[in-house]
Amino acid sequence: MRARLTTALLLVLALVAAACGGDGAATTTGAPDTTQAAGEPTTTASEEPATTTTAAAEPVELTAVHGSSPDYIALVPAAGWDVCAEQGINVDQQYVEDGSVAIQAIAQGEGQIATNIGVNVGLLAVDEGAAIVDVMATQRPTWALVSRNEIGTIEELAGLTMGVHGETSFTKAIADYYDAQYDLGMTQVIIPGSEVRAEALANDQIDASVIDLPDIVTLEATYPDSFVVLDTIGENLPDLIEQDIWMNKTWVEENPELAQQVTNCLVQGLRNLIDDPAYALELASELLPDVDPAILEELIAEYQERGIWDPNGVLNEETAQFTVEFFADLGEIDVDPATVNLEDYFNFELLSNAVAELGER
């Protein structure tokens, strides 16, 4: 049983990869319907089938809000919602224009879960008072620094133009990182949507950009020999966590068993993608019907080969600490990494429990 897809899903025209905080050519579906999950009958994943009441009870209805239009990052939550549906939890996945809108929706109780949220955007929202918490990462960083063919090294980007998704986005953070590391003094140009920046690069409208792997694969098929990959983020920063799943913190505290069950479903869904490429391709084709299946198949193979999908959900105290330090050093969050309380931002227990129950891999 599939989680219901919104109208925005049927309108997607190209593969969209979200930058942290919603890097995509967004299709806004409007504010999601308010769903009250507190008090709904449910079971924990550890209960025996003989004692569970889920089958006899009304299905639990939840709302998840994705920080972009449908994209390749939506695969993990979609797989998780398939598992949830088998357990009597129906998750209505909705799509909005960016991560900030998704965070606002769940912080205001219009949903319980936010998907495709850049960690830097989520950290900033918490600092500004949003009652949300990061529970797991959907993937390792897939971004690459890409330039026109005429440019052969990162140093040659000095003084040129760099396309980024927005003022508060993972792509801007990465662009700032390269600018600082190499003293480039580049001019940043705001171009929402990874695939839109890829097109601008192919047409020589910008000199470089931070572009997601799915769009690089698409770009190679659409504009062969039109760019060069100068560097890949995941290889340089393997402990940096990127696109995460956040939950309404109050909802988690009031519904700990249900929050745990949903997290278990997400981890199991992630593993289903890893273990069954045919299922991954089927789900990707459903989410992105206008994308060439050959491109989707190539992407699934790339994710498998590069270990981009981690079966244990990536998030732990070590990766969280590294990520906080990274964004603090860039000035994106105003915290002292030496004294920061990571639990202000992250709930490690939900993912840890899920991995323990399903078995660490």
N, C-alpha and C positions, 0 to 999 in steps of 0.2 A: 504494500500500500504506500503510495507516494504521498509526501507532504504536498498540499495544494500549492500549485504555482500561481503567482499573480499575473495580471495582465501584462506587467512589464516584462515578464519572461518571454511572452509570445512576441514582443516587439523588438527583442534584441537583434541587431543587424550585424554585429561583428563580435569577435572575441574580445572581452573586456577584462583587463586585469587591474585590480584595485591597488592603488598605492595606499600606503598606510593611511587610513582614514578615508578610504573611498576613492581609489584611483580608477575612475572609469567614466565612460560617456554615459552619465547616469540617466536613468529613467525613473522619475519619482512617482511612487504609487500613492503618495499622500500619507497622512498619519495612520498608523495601524490601529485596528480596533482594540480597545482596552480589553484585556483578558484577566480575570481574577482567578489565580490558581490556588490561593490559600484555602485550605479546608477541603479540597477535592480528594476523594478516596484514591489511594494509590498504594503501591507496594514498593519495598526496596528490592534491589536486584538480588540480595542475598537470601530472601525468603523462599521457602520451598513452595513448589507449585500447588501442593495440597492445601496450603493455608492462605494463598494469595486471594485477594478480593478484586483484582483488576478486571478479570474476565466478566464478572457479574456487575461491575459498576459502570457508570457512564464514563466514556473516554475523557481523559484529561485534555483540556484544550489550552495550548500555549501559543505565544507569538514570538517569533524571532525576526529581527530587523537587520538586514544586510546593508553595510555601509557603501554600497554602489549598486549599479544595475547588475544583472546576472553575469557572472564571470567564472573563471576557472577556480578561483578560491572558494566559490560556493559549493564545490564538489564535496568537501569534507562535511560541512553541516548537512547537506542534502543526504549523504550516506548515513549520517547520524540520525536524521529524522526518519529514514526508512526503518532503522532499528527501533526507534521510539514507537513508530506506528505498530510494530509487531507486539509491543508491550502495552498498548492501549493509551499511548500518549500521542496526540495529534499536534504537530507543530506547524503553524501557518507561517511560512517563510515569506517575508515582505522585503521590498527593495526600495531604498531611498537614495538621495543624491550623493551623500557622503557620510563618513564616519561620525562627524559631529551631529548630524541629524539623527542617526541611529542611536547614538549615546543619549541624546536628549529624549528620544522616544522611550527608551527603557528606564531612564532616570525619572521620568514623569509617570511611570507605571503603565505606559501604553504597550508594553511588551515586557517579557522577562529576560530575553537573551538578545545580545547584539553580536552579529557575525561580521567578519572582514573589518575589524577595527585595528588600525595601526597602533602599536604600543605607545608611541609617542603622543598620539592624539588622546588615547585613554588615560595615560599618566597625567597629562595636562588637565583633562576633565576632572579627575579625582582631586587634583590640587585646587580646582575651582569650585569644589563642593559636590560634585556628582557622586551619588551613592551607588557606585558600580565597582565590580571586582573582576580581574582577569583570571580565568580558570584554566585555559590551555591554549597552546599555539596550534594552528592548523598546518603549518609548514615551515620549513627553513627558508631563509631569504632567497628569492629567485631573481633578484634585480641585477642588471648589468649596466655598466657605463658604456654607452655606444656612441660612436661618432661617424661623421662623414668619412668616406674612403680616403680622402686626401690627408686625413689626420692619422698619424701612426703611433703616437705616444700620448700619455696623459699630459705631459708637460706642454705639448703643442696646443692645448686647449686654453692657454693663458690669454685672457682678454676677449675670448669668444663668447658665444651665446649658449646657454644651457636651458633646456626645457624641463620644467617641473610641474607637478600636478596642481599644487596650490600653496598658499602661505603656511598652512599647517598640514603637512603631509609627510609621509615617509620619504618620498622622492626628494623633497626639499632638504630633509635632514641628511640624506646621503649626498646630495649635491654640495651641501655645506661642508660635509666631511671631506670630500675630495678637494674642495676649494681651500680648506684650511691645511690639509696635508701637503698640498703641492703649491700653495700660494698662487692660485690661478687668477683671482680677480675676475671671474666670469660674470657676465650679465645674465641673471635668471629671467626666463620668460615663462609666465604662467600659461600652461596649456593643459586643461583638464583632460584626463583620459590617456592611458598608456598607449593605446592603439592610435590615438590622434597624434600624439607626439612622434610615434614611429612613422606615421605618414608625413608629418612635417619634416622629419629628418631625411626621409627618402627623397623629398622634393626640395632639399637644400634650403628650407626655411629657417632651420636652426642648425647649429654646428654639432651639438651633442645633447644627450638626454640620458636619464635613468629610465630604463625600459624593462618591463617584466618579461620573463622567459616565454610565456605563451605568445606575447606580441612579437618577440624576436623570431620565433618559429613562423608565425604568420607573415611577418615582414619578409623573411627569406623566400617564402613561397610567392608572395605578391610582388616584391621588389628585389629580385635576385641581384647580388653583388652591389648593393646600394649603401652598405654601411660596414663598419668594423667594430667588433667588441674589444674594448680596451681593457676591461677589468670586470670581474664578477664579484658581487658583494658577499655571497655565501662562502666563497673560498677564503676571502680575506677576513671575514668576521663570522666564523662558524657558530659562535655563542650568542650572536645577536638574534633576539626573537622579534618577529615582524608582525604578521597578520594573526590576531588572536580572537578568541571568543570571550566575551565579557557577559556578566550577568548582573541583574539588579541585586545589589547587596542585601537590601531588606528582604527581598523575596527569598534569597538563599537562606537567610537566618530564620525566616518563618516557615520555610519548606525544605529543611535539610535533606530529607530522604528523597524527595522528588528531584531536587537539584543534583543529588548524587546519582540518581538513576539516569537523568539526562546526560550527565558527564560520562557515565559508563557507556551510554548509547553512542556518544560522539567518538569515544576512543574505539569502540567496536566498529563503528562505521568507517573510521580512518583505516583500521586494519583490513576491513573488507575491500577497500580500494587497493591496498597494497597487495593483498593475497589473490585478488580476482580481477585481472586486467579487463576481462570481458565485461564484468559488471561495471567497472570504472568507465569503460567506453560507452556502455549503454546509458549510464547516468549522465555522462558528459554530453552525449548526443541529445538527451532530453532537455538538459539545461540550456544548451547552446545549439539549437537546431539549424541555425544558418551557417555554422562553421563546418568546413569540409571534414568529414570523418577521418580522412587520412591525417589531417593536421592534429586532430584530437588524439588519434592513436599514437602519433609521434610524440606528443606532449606527455602522454601517460608513460611511454617508454623512457622519456627523459627524466621524469619525476622518479621513476623506479631506479634508473641507473645512477642518478645523482643523490639518491637518498633524501629527496626533498620532503617526502612524507615520512615522518618519524613515528613508528608505532606506539611510542610512549608519550607523545604529545609535547615534547621539547621543553615545556616549562618546568623549571625547578629553581631552587634558590640561587644556584650558580649562574644560570643563564639570565635570571631576573636581575641579579646584582650587576652583571656585565652590561645588560641593556640599560639599566638606570644610569650607570656611570657614563655610558656612551651618550645618552641624550642630555645628561647634566653637563658634560664637557662641551657639548655643542650649544649650551645655553637654552635648550628647548624646555627644560624643567628646572625649577629653582629649588633644588634639594642638595644636601651634602651627602654624597654617596657613602661616606664613612659612617654616618650616623642615621641614615634613612631606615625607617621601619618598612621593610618590604611588604609586610602584611597589610599596610595601608592601601596597597595597590593590587596585590595578588592573593588568591586563595590557593595554596599549594595542596591542601588536604583533599579537595575533590578529585584532582587528577591523580594524586598519590594513591588514594583509595581505589580508584578505578583501575589503575595499573596493577595494584596488588591483587585485586579480585580477578582480573582477566589474565594475569600473569605477565611479568615484565619480559620484554623482548629486546 
